[in-house]
Amino acid sequence: MAYVISDNCVACGTCIDECPTQSISEGDIYSINADTCIDCGTCADVCPSGAIAPAE
């Protein structure tokens, strides 16, 4: 199950450098590619706004 980024994303870029599979894309609100996300949670651990969580 991949992680997802909510509307709370402030597009700070912190998560992009932490993703080992480069699954995060930039934008007004960042997004995670579910096909390449390995569900490691590193992005969620570093997100200062708490916008990243496991998909339900």
All heavy atoms as atom14 arrays in JSON, in Angstrom:
{
  "sequence": "MAYVISDNCVACGTCIDECPTQSISEGDIYSINADTCIDCGTCADVCPSGAIAPAE",
  "atom14_mask": [
    [1, 1, 1, 1, 1, 1, 1, 1, 0, 0, 0, 0, 0, 0],
    [1, 1, 1, 1, 1, 0, 0, 0, 0, 0, 0, 0, 0, 0],
    [1, 1, 1, 1, 1, 1, 1, 1, 1, 1, 1, 1, 0, 0],
    [1, 1, 1, 1, 1, 1, 1, 0, 0, 0, 0, 0, 0, 0],
    [1, 1, 1, 1, 1, 1, 1, 1, 0, 0, 0, 0, 0, 0],
    [1, 1, 1, 1, 1, 1, 0, 0, 0, 0, 0, 0, 0, 0],
    [1, 1, 1, 1, 1, 1, 1, 1, 0, 0, 0, 0, 0, 0],
    [1, 1, 1, 1, 1, 1, 1, 1, 0, 0, 0, 0, 0, 0],
    [1, 1, 1, 1, 1, 1, 0, 0, 0, 0, 0, 0, 0, 0],
    [1, 1, 1, 1, 1, 1, 1, 0, 0, 0, 0, 0, 0, 0],
    [1, 1, 1, 1, 1, 0, 0, 0, 0, 0, 0, 0, 0, 0],
    [1, 1, 1, 1, 1, 1, 0, 0, 0, 0, 0, 0, 0, 0],
    [1, 1, 1, 1, 0, 0, 0, 0, 0, 0, 0, 0, 0, 0],
    [1, 1, 1, 1, 1, 1, 1, 0, 0, 0, 0, 0, 0, 0],
    [1, 1, 1, 1, 1, 1, 0, 0, 0, 0, 0, 0, 0, 0],
    [1, 1, 1, 1, 1, 1, 1, 1, 0, 0, 0, 0, 0, 0],
    [1, 1, 1, 1, 1, 1, 1, 1, 0, 0, 0, 0, 0, 0],
    [1, 1, 1, 1, 1, 1, 1, 1, 1, 0, 0, 0, 0, 0],
    [1, 1, 1, 1, 1, 1, 0, 0, 0, 0, 0, 0, 0, 0],
    [1, 1, 1, 1, 1, 1, 1, 0, 0, 0, 0, 0, 0, 0],
    [1, 1, 1, 1, 1, 1, 1, 0, 0, 0, 0, 0, 0, 0],
    [1, 1, 1, 1, 1, 1, 1, 1, 1, 0, 0, 0, 0, 0],
    [1, 1, 1, 1, 1, 1, 0, 0, 0, 0, 0, 0, 0, 0],
    [1, 1, 1, 1, 1, 1, 1, 1, 0, 0, 0, 0, 0, 0],
    [1, 1, 1, 1, 1, 1, 0, 0, 0, 0, 0, 0, 0, 0],
    [1, 1, 1, 1, 1, 1, 1, 1, 1, 0, 0, 0, 0, 0],
    [1, 1, 1, 1, 0, 0, 0, 0, 0, 0, 0, 0, 0, 0],
    [1, 1, 1, 1, 1, 1, 1, 1, 0, 0, 0, 0, 0, 0],
    [1, 1, 1, 1, 1, 1, 1, 1, 0, 0, 0, 0, 0, 0],
    [1, 1, 1, 1, 1, 1, 1, 1, 1, 1, 1, 1, 0, 0],
    [1, 1, 1, 1, 1, 1, 0, 0, 0, 0, 0, 0, 0, 0],
    [1, 1, 1, 1, 1, 1, 1, 1, 0, 0, 0, 0, 0, 0],
    [1, 1, 1, 1, 1, 1, 1, 1, 0, 0, 0, 0, 0, 0],
    [1, 1, 1, 1, 1, 0, 0, 0, 0, 0, 0, 0, 0, 0],
    [1, 1, 1, 1, 1, 1, 1, 1, 0, 0, 0, 0, 0, 0],
    [1, 1, 1, 1, 1, 1, 1, 0, 0, 0, 0, 0, 0, 0],
    [1, 1, 1, 1, 1, 1, 0, 0, 0, 0, 0, 0, 0, 0],
    [1, 1, 1, 1, 1, 1, 1, 1, 0, 0, 0, 0, 0, 0],
    [1, 1, 1, 1, 1, 1, 1, 1, 0, 0, 0, 0, 0, 0],
    [1, 1, 1, 1, 1, 1, 0, 0, 0, 0, 0, 0, 0, 0],
    [1, 1, 1, 1, 0, 0, 0, 0, 0, 0, 0, 0, 0, 0],
    [1, 1, 1, 1, 1, 1, 1, 0, 0, 0, 0, 0, 0, 0],
    [1, 1, 1, 1, 1, 1, 0, 0, 0, 0, 0, 0, 0, 0],
    [1, 1, 1, 1, 1, 0, 0, 0, 0, 0, 0, 0, 0, 0],
    [1, 1, 1, 1, 1, 1, 1, 1, 0, 0, 0, 0, 0, 0],
    [1, 1, 1, 1, 1, 1, 1, 0, 0, 0, 0, 0, 0, 0],
    [1, 1, 1, 1, 1, 1, 0, 0, 0, 0, 0, 0, 0, 0],
    [1, 1, 1, 1, 1, 1, 1, 0, 0, 0, 0, 0, 0, 0],
    [1, 1, 1, 1, 1, 1, 0, 0, 0, 0, 0, 0, 0, 0],
    [1, 1, 1, 1, 0, 0, 0, 0, 0, 0, 0, 0, 0, 0],
    [1, 1, 1, 1, 1, 0, 0, 0, 0, 0, 0, 0, 0, 0],
    [1, 1, 1, 1, 1, 1, 1, 1, 0, 0, 0, 0, 0, 0],
    [1, 1, 1, 1, 1, 0, 0, 0, 0, 0, 0, 0, 0, 0],
    [1, 1, 1, 1, 1, 1, 1, 0, 0, 0, 0, 0, 0, 0],
    [1, 1, 1, 1, 1, 0, 0, 0, 0, 0, 0, 0, 0, 0],
    [1, 1, 1, 1, 1, 1, 1, 1, 1, 0, 0, 0, 0, 0]
  ],
  "atom14_positions": [
    [[0.85, -1.17, 0.0], [0.0, 0.0, 0.0], [0.9, 1.24, 0.0], [1.78, 1.38, 0.84], [-0.89, -0.01, 1.23], [-1.81, 1.17, 1.32], [-2.86, 1.15, 2.79], [-3.7, -0.39, 2.6], [0.0, 0.0, 0.0], [0.0, 0.0, 0.0], [0.0, 0.0, 0.0], [0.0, 0.0, 0.0], [0.0, 0.0, 0.0], [0.0, 0.0, 0.0]],
    [[0.68, 2.12, -0.92], [1.49, 3.33, -1.05], [1.06, 4.4, -0.06], [-0.01, 4.33, 0.52], [1.36, 3.88, -2.47], [0.0, 0.0, 0.0], [0.0, 0.0, 0.0], [0.0, 0.0, 0.0], [0.0, 0.0, 0.0], [0.0, 0.0, 0.0], [0.0, 0.0, 0.0], [0.0, 0.0, 0.0], [0.0, 0.0, 0.0], [0.0, 0.0, 0.0]],
    [[1.93, 5.37, 0.11], [1.6, 6.54, 0.92], [0.94, 7.58, 0.01], [1.09, 7.55, -1.21], [2.87, 7.11, 1.54], [3.25, 6.41, 2.83], [3.68, 5.09, 2.83], [3.16, 7.07, 4.04], [4.01, 4.45, 4.01], [3.49, 6.44, 5.23], [3.91, 5.13, 5.2], [4.22, 4.51, 6.38], [0.0, 0.0, 0.0], [0.0, 0.0, 0.0]],
    [[0.18, 8.48, 0.61], [-0.48, 9.56, -0.12], [-0.19, 10.89, 0.57], [0.09, 10.93, 1.77], [-2.0, 9.35, -0.24], [-2.32, 8.15, -1.11], [-2.64, 9.19, 1.12], [0.0, 0.0, 0.0], [0.0, 0.0, 0.0], [0.0, 0.0, 0.0], [0.0, 0.0, 0.0], [0.0, 0.0, 0.0], [0.0, 0.0, 0.0], [0.0, 0.0, 0.0]],
    [[-0.3, 11.96, -0.18], [-0.06, 13.3, 0.35], [-1.38, 14.06, 0.33], [-2.04, 14.16, -0.69], [1.01, 14.04, -0.48], [2.32, 13.23, -0.46], [1.23, 15.44, 0.06], [3.43, 13.82, -1.31], [0.0, 0.0, 0.0], [0.0, 0.0, 0.0], [0.0, 0.0, 0.0], [0.0, 0.0, 0.0], [0.0, 0.0, 0.0], [0.0, 0.0, 0.0]],
    [[-1.75, 14.62, 1.47], [-3.02, 15.33, 1.6], [-2.9, 16.8, 1.2], [-1.82, 17.29, 0.88], [-3.51, 15.25, 3.05], [-2.73, 16.1, 3.88], [0.0, 0.0, 0.0], [0.0, 0.0, 0.0], [0.0, 0.0, 0.0], [0.0, 0.0, 0.0], [0.0, 0.0, 0.0], [0.0, 0.0, 0.0], [0.0, 0.0, 0.0], [0.0, 0.0, 0.0]],
    [[-4.03, 17.49, 1.28], [-4.07, 18.91, 0.97], [-3.3, 19.75, 1.98], [-3.11, 20.95, 1.77], [-5.53, 19.4, 0.93], [-6.3, 18.84, -0.25], [-5.66, 18.34, -1.2], [-7.54, 18.9, -0.23], [0.0, 0.0, 0.0], [0.0, 0.0, 0.0], [0.0, 0.0, 0.0], [0.0, 0.0, 0.0], [0.0, 0.0, 0.0], [0.0, 0.0, 0.0]],
    [[-2.84, 19.16, 3.07], [-2.04, 19.88, 4.05], [-0.61, 20.1, 3.59], [0.16, 20.78, 4.25], [-2.0, 19.12, 5.39], [-3.36, 19.07, 6.05], [-4.19, 19.93, 5.84], [-3.58, 18.05, 6.85], [0.0, 0.0, 0.0], [0.0, 0.0, 0.0], [0.0, 0.0, 0.0], [0.0, 0.0, 0.0], [0.0, 0.0, 0.0], [0.0, 0.0, 0.0]],
    [[-0.24, 19.55, 2.44], [1.1, 19.69, 1.88], [1.41, 21.16, 1.62], [0.6, 21.87, 1.02], [1.2, 18.9, 0.58], [2.78, 19.09, -0.28], [0.0, 0.0, 0.0], [0.0, 0.0, 0.0], [0.0, 0.0, 0.0], [0.0, 0.0, 0.0], [0.0, 0.0, 0.0], [0.0, 0.0, 0.0], [0.0, 0.0, 0.0], [0.0, 0.0, 0.0]],
    [[2.59, 21.6, 2.08], [3.01, 22.98, 1.86], [4.1, 23.07, 0.79], [4.7, 24.12, 0.59], [3.49, 23.65, 3.17], [2.34, 23.77, 4.16], [4.65, 22.88, 3.79], [0.0, 0.0, 0.0], [0.0, 0.0, 0.0], [0.0, 0.0, 0.0], [0.0, 0.0, 0.0], [0.0, 0.0, 0.0], [0.0, 0.0, 0.0], [0.0, 0.0, 0.0]],
    [[4.35, 21.97, 0.08], [5.31, 21.91, -1.02], [6.69, 22.41, -0.61], [7.34, 23.15, -1.33], [4.77, 22.67, -2.23], [0.0, 0.0, 0.0], [0.0, 0.0, 0.0], [0.0, 0.0, 0.0], [0.0, 0.0, 0.0], [0.0, 0.0, 0.0], [0.0, 0.0, 0.0], [0.0, 0.0, 0.0], [0.0, 0.0, 0.0], [0.0, 0.0, 0.0]],
    [[7.16, 21.97, 0.56], [8.46, 22.43, 1.07], [9.63, 21.68, 0.45], [10.75, 22.17, 0.46], [8.51, 22.31, 2.58], [8.5, 20.61, 3.2], [0.0, 0.0, 0.0], [0.0, 0.0, 0.0], [0.0, 0.0, 0.0], [0.0, 0.0, 0.0], [0.0, 0.0, 0.0], [0.0, 0.0, 0.0], [0.0, 0.0, 0.0], [0.0, 0.0, 0.0]],
    [[9.39, 20.48, -0.08], [10.44, 19.71, -0.74], [11.21, 18.76, 0.17], [12.06, 18.01, -0.31], [0.0, 0.0, 0.0], [0.0, 0.0, 0.0], [0.0, 0.0, 0.0], [0.0, 0.0, 0.0], [0.0, 0.0, 0.0], [0.0, 0.0, 0.0], [0.0, 0.0, 0.0], [0.0, 0.0, 0.0], [0.0, 0.0, 0.0], [0.0, 0.0, 0.0]],
    [[10.94, 18.77, 1.44], [11.67, 17.92, 2.38], [11.56, 16.44, 2.01], [12.55, 15.7, 2.06], [11.16, 18.14, 3.81], [11.29, 19.51, 4.14], [11.94, 17.3, 4.81], [0.0, 0.0, 0.0], [0.0, 0.0, 0.0], [0.0, 0.0, 0.0], [0.0, 0.0, 0.0], [0.0, 0.0, 0.0], [0.0, 0.0, 0.0], [0.0, 0.0, 0.0]],
    [[10.39, 16.0, 1.62], [10.17, 14.58, 1.34], [10.87, 14.09, 0.07], [11.26, 12.93, 0.0], [8.67, 14.3, 1.24], [7.83, 15.25, -0.05], [0.0, 0.0, 0.0], [0.0, 0.0, 0.0], [0.0, 0.0, 0.0], [0.0, 0.0, 0.0], [0.0, 0.0, 0.0], [0.0, 0.0, 0.0], [0.0, 0.0, 0.0], [0.0, 0.0, 0.0]],
    [[11.02, 14.95, -0.9], [11.58, 14.53, -2.2], [12.98, 13.95, -2.04], [13.28, 12.89, -2.6], [11.56, 15.7, -3.2], [10.13, 15.98, -3.61], [12.42, 15.39, -4.42], [9.97, 17.11, -4.58], [0.0, 0.0, 0.0], [0.0, 0.0, 0.0], [0.0, 0.0, 0.0], [0.0, 0.0, 0.0], [0.0, 0.0, 0.0], [0.0, 0.0, 0.0]],
    [[13.84, 14.61, -1.31], [15.2, 14.14, -1.13], [15.29, 12.85, -0.31], [16.27, 12.12, -0.41], [16.06, 15.22, -0.47], [16.27, 16.42, -1.37], [16.2, 16.26, -2.6], [16.49, 17.52, -0.83], [0.0, 0.0, 0.0], [0.0, 0.0, 0.0], [0.0, 0.0, 0.0], [0.0, 0.0, 0.0], [0.0, 0.0, 0.0], [0.0, 0.0, 0.0]],
    [[14.28, 12.58, 0.49], [14.29, 11.39, 1.34], [13.76, 10.14, 0.66], [14.04, 9.03, 1.1], [13.47, 11.65, 2.61], [14.02, 12.76, 3.47], [15.43, 12.47, 3.98], [15.72, 11.32, 4.34], [16.25, 13.41, 4.0], [0.0, 0.0, 0.0], [0.0, 0.0, 0.0], [0.0, 0.0, 0.0], [0.0, 0.0, 0.0], [0.0, 0.0, 0.0]],
    [[13.01, 10.28, -0.42], [12.39, 9.13, -1.09], [13.45, 8.3, -1.83], [14.07, 8.79, -2.77], [11.32, 9.59, -2.05], [10.48, 8.22, -2.89], [0.0, 0.0, 0.0], [0.0, 0.0, 0.0], [0.0, 0.0, 0.0], [0.0, 0.0, 0.0], [0.0, 0.0, 0.0], [0.0, 0.0, 0.0], [0.0, 0.0, 0.0], [0.0, 0.0, 0.0]],
    [[13.63, 7.03, -1.44], [14.66, 6.2, -2.09], [14.3, 5.77, -3.51], [15.18, 5.33, -4.25], [14.77, 4.99, -1.16], [13.44, 4.9, -0.52], [12.96, 6.32, -0.36], [0.0, 0.0, 0.0], [0.0, 0.0, 0.0], [0.0, 0.0, 0.0], [0.0, 0.0, 0.0], [0.0, 0.0, 0.0], [0.0, 0.0, 0.0], [0.0, 0.0, 0.0]],
    [[13.04, 5.91, -3.91], [12.63, 5.48, -5.25], [12.21, 6.65, -6.14], [11.66, 6.42, -7.21], [11.48, 4.46, -5.16], [10.37, 5.07, -4.47], [11.92, 3.19, -4.44], [0.0, 0.0, 0.0], [0.0, 0.0, 0.0], [0.0, 0.0, 0.0], [0.0, 0.0, 0.0], [0.0, 0.0, 0.0], [0.0, 0.0, 0.0], [0.0, 0.0, 0.0]],
    [[12.44, 7.87, -5.69], [12.05, 9.06, -6.44], [10.59, 9.0, -6.89], [10.25, 9.34, -8.03], [12.97, 9.29, -7.65], [14.38, 9.67, -7.31], [15.25, 8.48, -6.96], [15.17, 7.44, -7.6], [16.06, 8.6, -5.93], [0.0, 0.0, 0.0], [0.0, 0.0, 0.0], [0.0, 0.0, 0.0], [0.0, 0.0, 0.0], [0.0, 0.0, 0.0]],
    [[9.72, 8.6, -5.97], [8.3, 8.43, -6.29], [7.47, 9.68, -6.06], [6.27, 9.67, -6.31], [7.71, 7.29, -5.44], [8.33, 6.07, -5.76], [0.0, 0.0, 0.0], [0.0, 0.0, 0.0], [0.0, 0.0, 0.0], [0.0, 0.0, 0.0], [0.0, 0.0, 0.0], [0.0, 0.0, 0.0], [0.0, 0.0, 0.0], [0.0, 0.0, 0.0]],
    [[8.08, 10.75, -5.58], [7.34, 11.96, -5.26], [7.53, 13.01, -6.34], [8.65, 13.3, -6.74], [7.77, 12.51, -3.89], [7.54, 11.45, -2.8], [7.04, 13.81, -3.56], [8.11, 11.8, -1.45], [0.0, 0.0, 0.0], [0.0, 0.0, 0.0], [0.0, 0.0, 0.0], [0.0, 0.0, 0.0], [0.0, 0.0, 0.0], [0.0, 0.0, 0.0]],
    [[6.41, 13.55, -6.83], [6.43, 14.57, -7.88], [6.07, 15.93, -7.29], [5.17, 16.03, -6.45], [5.43, 14.23, -8.98], [5.75, 13.0, -9.57], [0.0, 0.0, 0.0], [0.0, 0.0, 0.0], [0.0, 0.0, 0.0], [0.0, 0.0, 0.0], [0.0, 0.0, 0.0], [0.0, 0.0, 0.0], [0.0, 0.0, 0.0], [0.0, 0.0, 0.0]],
    [[6.76, 16.97, -7.77], [6.49, 18.32, -7.31], [5.22, 18.88, -7.94], [4.79, 18.44, -9.0], [7.65, 19.24, -7.66], [8.93, 18.92, -6.91], [10.02, 19.89, -7.23], [9.89, 21.08, -6.87], [11.01, 19.46, -7.84], [0.0, 0.0, 0.0], [0.0, 0.0, 0.0], [0.0, 0.0, 0.0], [0.0, 0.0, 0.0], [0.0, 0.0, 0.0]],
    [[4.66, 19.88, -7.29], [3.48, 20.58, -7.76], [3.0, 21.49, -6.66], [3.68, 21.66, -5.65], [0.0, 0.0, 0.0], [0.0, 0.0, 0.0], [0.0, 0.0, 0.0], [0.0, 0.0, 0.0], [0.0, 0.0, 0.0], [0.0, 0.0, 0.0], [0.0, 0.0, 0.0], [0.0, 0.0, 0.0], [0.0, 0.0, 0.0], [0.0, 0.0, 0.0]],
    [[1.83, 22.1, -6.82], [1.28, 22.93, -5.74], [1.12, 22.08, -4.49], [1.37, 22.52, -3.38], [-0.06, 23.53, -6.15], [0.08, 24.57, -7.24], [1.18, 25.16, -7.37], [-0.89, 24.8, -7.96], [0.0, 0.0, 0.0], [0.0, 0.0, 0.0], [0.0, 0.0, 0.0], [0.0, 0.0, 0.0], [0.0, 0.0, 0.0], [0.0, 0.0, 0.0]],
    [[0.65, 20.87, -4.71], [0.62, 19.83, -3.68], [1.36, 18.65, -4.3], [1.06, 18.26, -5.42], [-0.83, 19.43, -3.32], [-1.55, 20.6, -2.67], [-0.83, 18.22, -2.38], [-3.01, 20.34, -2.4], [0.0, 0.0, 0.0], [0.0, 0.0, 0.0], [0.0, 0.0, 0.0], [0.0, 0.0, 0.0], [0.0, 0.0, 0.0], [0.0, 0.0, 0.0]],
    [[2.32, 18.12, -3.59], [3.11, 17.03, -4.14], [2.26, 15.76, -4.24], [1.23, 15.64, -3.59], [4.32, 16.76, -3.26], [5.39, 17.83, -3.33], [5.17, 19.08, -3.91], [6.64, 17.6, -2.81], [6.14, 20.04, -3.96], [7.63, 18.57, -2.85], [7.38, 19.78, -3.43], [8.36, 20.73, -3.48], [0.0, 0.0, 0.0], [0.0, 0.0, 0.0]],
    [[2.72, 14.81, -5.06], [2.0, 13.55, -5.2], [3.0, 12.4, -5.18], [4.17, 12.57, -5.5], [1.17, 13.53, -6.48], [2.02, 13.62, -7.61], [0.0, 0.0, 0.0], [0.0, 0.0, 0.0], [0.0, 0.0, 0.0], [0.0, 0.0, 0.0], [0.0, 0.0, 0.0], [0.0, 0.0, 0.0], [0.0, 0.0, 0.0], [0.0, 0.0, 0.0]],
    [[2.5, 11.22, -4.82], [3.33, 10.02, -4.74], [2.82, 9.01, -5.77], [1.63, 8.71, -5.83], [3.28, 9.4, -3.33], [3.85, 10.39, -2.31], [4.03, 8.08, -3.29], [3.75, 9.91, -0.87], [0.0, 0.0, 0.0], [0.0, 0.0, 0.0], [0.0, 0.0, 0.0], [0.0, 0.0, 0.0], [0.0, 0.0, 0.0], [0.0, 0.0, 0.0]],
    [[3.74, 8.48, -6.56], [3.42, 7.47, -7.55], [3.24, 6.13, -6.84], [4.21, 5.55, -6.35], [4.54, 7.38, -8.6], [4.25, 6.39, -9.69], [3.48, 5.45, -9.52], [4.87, 6.59, -10.83], [0.0, 0.0, 0.0], [0.0, 0.0, 0.0], [0.0, 0.0, 0.0], [0.0, 0.0, 0.0], [0.0, 0.0, 0.0], [0.0, 0.0, 0.0]],
    [[2.02, 5.65, -6.78], [1.71, 4.4, -6.07], [2.39, 3.19, -6.71], [2.63, 2.18, -6.03], [0.2, 4.18, -6.03], [0.0, 0.0, 0.0], [0.0, 0.0, 0.0], [0.0, 0.0, 0.0], [0.0, 0.0, 0.0], [0.0, 0.0, 0.0], [0.0, 0.0, 0.0], [0.0, 0.0, 0.0], [0.0, 0.0, 0.0], [0.0, 0.0, 0.0]],
    [[2.72, 3.27, -7.99], [3.34, 2.13, -8.67], [4.81, 1.95, -8.27], [5.33, 0.84, -8.36], [3.24, 2.29, -10.19], [1.81, 2.2, -10.68], [0.99, 1.51, -10.04], [1.5, 2.83, -11.72], [0.0, 0.0, 0.0], [0.0, 0.0, 0.0], [0.0, 0.0, 0.0], [0.0, 0.0, 0.0], [0.0, 0.0, 0.0], [0.0, 0.0, 0.0]],
    [[5.46, 3.02, -7.85], [6.88, 2.91, -7.5], [7.15, 3.08, -6.01], [8.23, 2.78, -5.54], [7.72, 3.94, -8.29], [7.24, 5.26, -8.02], [7.65, 3.66, -9.78], [0.0, 0.0, 0.0], [0.0, 0.0, 0.0], [0.0, 0.0, 0.0], [0.0, 0.0, 0.0], [0.0, 0.0, 0.0], [0.0, 0.0, 0.0], [0.0, 0.0, 0.0]],
    [[6.16, 3.54, -5.25], [6.3, 3.69, -3.79], [6.5, 2.32, -3.16], [5.76, 1.38, -3.45], [5.05, 4.36, -3.21], [5.04, 4.5, -1.41], [0.0, 0.0, 0.0], [0.0, 0.0, 0.0], [0.0, 0.0, 0.0], [0.0, 0.0, 0.0], [0.0, 0.0, 0.0], [0.0, 0.0, 0.0], [0.0, 0.0, 0.0], [0.0, 0.0, 0.0]],
    [[7.52, 2.21, -2.3], [7.8, 0.92, -1.64], [7.28, 0.88, -0.2], [7.62, -0.02, 0.55], [9.3, 0.57, -1.69], [10.14, 1.66, -1.0], [9.75, 0.33, -3.14], [11.61, 1.29, -0.82], [0.0, 0.0, 0.0], [0.0, 0.0, 0.0], [0.0, 0.0, 0.0], [0.0, 0.0, 0.0], [0.0, 0.0, 0.0], [0.0, 0.0, 0.0]],
    [[6.47, 1.86, 0.17], [5.81, 1.87, 1.47], [6.8, 1.89, 2.64], [6.57, 1.29, 3.67], [4.87, 0.66, 1.57], [3.87, 0.78, 2.71], [3.49, 1.91, 3.03], [3.49, -0.27, 3.27], [0.0, 0.0, 0.0], [0.0, 0.0, 0.0], [0.0, 0.0, 0.0], [0.0, 0.0, 0.0], [0.0, 0.0, 0.0], [0.0, 0.0, 0.0]],
    [[7.9, 2.63, 2.47], [8.91, 2.66, 3.53], [8.58, 3.68, 4.61], [9.06, 3.55, 5.74], [10.29, 2.94, 2.94], [10.51, 4.6, 2.25], [0.0, 0.0, 0.0], [0.0, 0.0, 0.0], [0.0, 0.0, 0.0], [0.0, 0.0, 0.0], [0.0, 0.0, 0.0], [0.0, 0.0, 0.0], [0.0, 0.0, 0.0], [0.0, 0.0, 0.0]],
    [[7.8, 4.71, 4.29], [7.39, 5.69, 5.28], [8.39, 6.79, 5.57], [8.15, 7.64, 6.42], [0.0, 0.0, 0.0], [0.0, 0.0, 0.0], [0.0, 0.0, 0.0], [0.0, 0.0, 0.0], [0.0, 0.0, 0.0], [0.0, 0.0, 0.0], [0.0, 0.0, 0.0], [0.0, 0.0, 0.0], [0.0, 0.0, 0.0], [0.0, 0.0, 0.0]],
    [[9.51, 6.78, 4.87], [10.53, 7.8, 5.11], [9.98, 9.2, 4.85], [10.26, 10.12, 5.62], [11.76, 7.55, 4.23], [12.25, 6.23, 4.5], [12.86, 8.56, 4.51], [0.0, 0.0, 0.0], [0.0, 0.0, 0.0], [0.0, 0.0, 0.0], [0.0, 0.0, 0.0], [0.0, 0.0, 0.0], [0.0, 0.0, 0.0], [0.0, 0.0, 0.0]],
    [[9.19, 9.35, 3.84], [8.62, 10.66, 3.51], [7.72, 11.16, 4.64], [7.79, 12.34, 5.02], [7.85, 10.6, 2.2], [6.53, 9.35, 2.15], [0.0, 0.0, 0.0], [0.0, 0.0, 0.0], [0.0, 0.0, 0.0], [0.0, 0.0, 0.0], [0.0, 0.0, 0.0], [0.0, 0.0, 0.0], [0.0, 0.0, 0.0], [0.0, 0.0, 0.0]],
    [[6.91, 10.29, 5.18], [6.01, 10.67, 6.27], [6.79, 11.06, 7.53], [6.41, 11.98, 8.24], [5.06, 9.53, 6.59], [0.0, 0.0, 0.0], [0.0, 0.0, 0.0], [0.0, 0.0, 0.0], [0.0, 0.0, 0.0], [0.0, 0.0, 0.0], [0.0, 0.0, 0.0], [0.0, 0.0, 0.0], [0.0, 0.0, 0.0], [0.0, 0.0, 0.0]],
    [[7.91, 10.39, 7.75], [8.72, 10.68, 8.93], [9.32, 12.08, 8.9], [9.53, 12.68, 9.95], [9.85, 9.65, 9.06], [9.36, 8.26, 9.4], [8.22, 8.12, 9.88], [10.13, 7.3, 9.19], [0.0, 0.0, 0.0], [0.0, 0.0, 0.0], [0.0, 0.0, 0.0], [0.0, 0.0, 0.0], [0.0, 0.0, 0.0], [0.0, 0.0, 0.0]],
    [[9.61, 12.6, 7.7], [10.26, 13.91, 7.61], [9.31, 15.06, 7.26], [9.7, 16.21, 7.29], [11.42, 13.9, 6.58], [12.48, 12.89, 7.0], [10.92, 13.64, 5.18], [0.0, 0.0, 0.0], [0.0, 0.0, 0.0], [0.0, 0.0, 0.0], [0.0, 0.0, 0.0], [0.0, 0.0, 0.0], [0.0, 0.0, 0.0], [0.0, 0.0, 0.0]],
    [[8.05, 14.75, 6.99], [7.1, 15.79, 6.58], [6.77, 16.72, 7.76], [6.17, 16.29, 8.75], [5.81, 15.16, 6.05], [4.59, 16.37, 5.51], [0.0, 0.0, 0.0], [0.0, 0.0, 0.0], [0.0, 0.0, 0.0], [0.0, 0.0, 0.0], [0.0, 0.0, 0.0], [0.0, 0.0, 0.0], [0.0, 0.0, 0.0], [0.0, 0.0, 0.0]],
    [[7.12, 18.01, 7.65], [6.88, 18.93, 8.76], [5.41, 19.3, 8.96], [5.03, 19.75, 10.04], [7.7, 20.17, 8.38], [7.76, 20.13, 6.9], [7.8, 18.67, 6.54], [0.0, 0.0, 0.0], [0.0, 0.0, 0.0], [0.0, 0.0, 0.0], [0.0, 0.0, 0.0], [0.0, 0.0, 0.0], [0.0, 0.0, 0.0], [0.0, 0.0, 0.0]],
    [[4.59, 19.09, 7.95], [3.17, 19.44, 8.08], [2.28, 18.23, 8.33], [1.06, 18.36, 8.41], [2.69, 20.2, 6.84], [2.82, 19.41, 5.69], [0.0, 0.0, 0.0], [0.0, 0.0, 0.0], [0.0, 0.0, 0.0], [0.0, 0.0, 0.0], [0.0, 0.0, 0.0], [0.0, 0.0, 0.0], [0.0, 0.0, 0.0], [0.0, 0.0, 0.0]],
    [[2.86, 17.05, 8.42], [2.08, 15.85, 8.67], [1.12, 15.51, 7.55], [0.07, 14.9, 7.77], [0.0, 0.0, 0.0], [0.0, 0.0, 0.0], [0.0, 0.0, 0.0], [0.0, 0.0, 0.0], [0.0, 0.0, 0.0], [0.0, 0.0, 0.0], [0.0, 0.0, 0.0], [0.0, 0.0, 0.0], [0.0, 0.0, 0.0], [0.0, 0.0, 0.0]],
    [[1.49, 15.88, 6.33], [0.6, 15.7, 5.19], [0.7, 14.34, 4.51], [-0.06, 14.04, 3.61], [0.88, 16.79, 4.15], [0.0, 0.0, 0.0], [0.0, 0.0, 0.0], [0.0, 0.0, 0.0], [0.0, 0.0, 0.0], [0.0, 0.0, 0.0], [0.0, 0.0, 0.0], [0.0, 0.0, 0.0], [0.0, 0.0, 0.0], [0.0, 0.0, 0.0]],
    [[1.63, 13.5, 4.95], [1.84, 12.21, 4.29], [1.43, 11.09, 5.23], [1.84, 11.03, 6.38], [3.31, 12.05, 3.86], [3.73, 13.23, 2.98], [3.5, 10.72, 3.13], [5.21, 13.24, 2.62], [0.0, 0.0, 0.0], [0.0, 0.0, 0.0], [0.0, 0.0, 0.0], [0.0, 0.0, 0.0], [0.0, 0.0, 0.0], [0.0, 0.0, 0.0]],
    [[0.62, 10.17, 4.69], [0.12, 9.04, 5.49], [-0.09, 7.83, 4.58], [-0.22, 7.99, 3.37], [-1.19, 9.43, 6.17], [0.0, 0.0, 0.0], [0.0, 0.0, 0.0], [0.0, 0.0, 0.0], [0.0, 0.0, 0.0], [0.0, 0.0, 0.0], [0.0, 0.0, 0.0], [0.0, 0.0, 0.0], [0.0, 0.0, 0.0], [0.0, 0.0, 0.0]],
    [[-0.16, 6.64, 5.18], [-0.45, 5.45, 4.36], [-1.83, 5.58, 3.71], [-2.76, 6.1, 4.32], [-0.45, 4.31, 5.37], [0.3, 4.83, 6.55], [0.07, 6.3, 6.57], [0.0, 0.0, 0.0], [0.0, 0.0, 0.0], [0.0, 0.0, 0.0], [0.0, 0.0, 0.0], [0.0, 0.0, 0.0], [0.0, 0.0, 0.0], [0.0, 0.0, 0.0]],
    [[-1.93, 5.11, 2.48], [-3.23, 5.12, 1.79], [-4.17, 4.15, 2.49], [-3.75, 3.15, 3.04], [-3.04, 4.72, 0.32], [0.0, 0.0, 0.0], [0.0, 0.0, 0.0], [0.0, 0.0, 0.0], [0.0, 0.0, 0.0], [0.0, 0.0, 0.0], [0.0, 0.0, 0.0], [0.0, 0.0, 0.0], [0.0, 0.0, 0.0], [0.0, 0.0, 0.0]],
    [[-5.43, 4.47, 2.46], [-6.42, 3.58, 3.1], [-7.01, 2.63, 2.12], [-7.03, 2.78, 0.98], [-7.51, 4.42, 3.74], [-6.97, 5.24, 4.88], [-8.05, 6.08, 5.56], [-9.24, 5.87, 5.27], [-7.68, 6.93, 6.35], [0.0, 0.0, 0.0], [0.0, 0.0, 0.0], [0.0, 0.0, 0.0], [0.0, 0.0, 0.0], [0.0, 0.0, 0.0]]
  ]
}
